[in-house]
Amino acid sequence: MPEYLLNYETYIVSNLLGFQALKIFKVSVIDYLILFRQAFLQHTGNFRIFTSDTQ
């Protein structure tokens, strides 16, 4: 995987979950990917709910 992609994903997850994402990434890449997917889906889902409630 290109380093810039890895840095980009780490940046996104860090924004969603804070610095804990860096510790989690060191534990397991699989756990990282699962956590990234869950966090991304939860974040986008909350965003949709938030935007639909404000309109």
C-alpha positions in Angstrom: 0.0 0.0 0.0 1.4 3.4 -0.9 2.5 5.4 2.1 0.3 8.4 1.3 -2.8 6.3 1.3 -1.9 4.8 4.7 -1.2 8.2 6.1 -4.5 9.5 4.7 -6.5 6.7 6.3 -4.7 7.1 9.5 -5.5 10.8 9.3 -9.2 10.1 8.8 -9.5 7.6 11.6 -7.5 9.9 14.0 -10.0 12.6 13.3 -13.0 10.3 14.0 -11.6 8.4 17.0 -8.7 10.5 18.4 -5.2 9.4 19.1 -6.5 5.9 20.2 -6.6 5.0 16.5 -2.8 5.1 16.4 -2.6 2.6 19.3 -5.2 0.4 17.7 -3.4 0.3 14.4 -0.3 -1.1 16.0 -2.4 -4.0 17.4 -3.7 -5.4 14.2 -4.3 -4.3 10.6 -7.5 -6.4 10.5 -8.9 -4.8 13.6 -7.9 -1.4 12.2 -9.8 -2.0 8.9 -12.9 -3.2 10.8 -12.7 -0.3 13.1 -12.2 2.1 10.2 -15.2 0.7 8.4 -17.5 0.9 11.5 -16.3 4.4 12.4 -16.8 5.6 8.8 -20.3 4.1 8.5 -21.3 5.5 11.9 -19.8 8.9 11.1 -21.5 9.1 7.7 -24.8 7.8 9.2 -24.7 10.3 12.0 -24.0 13.0 9.5 -27.0 12.0 7.3 -29.3 12.0 10.3 -27.9 15.4 11.5 -28.3 17.0 8.1 -31.8 15.5 7.6 -32.9 16.8 11.0 -31.7 20.4 10.3 -33.3 20.7 6.9 
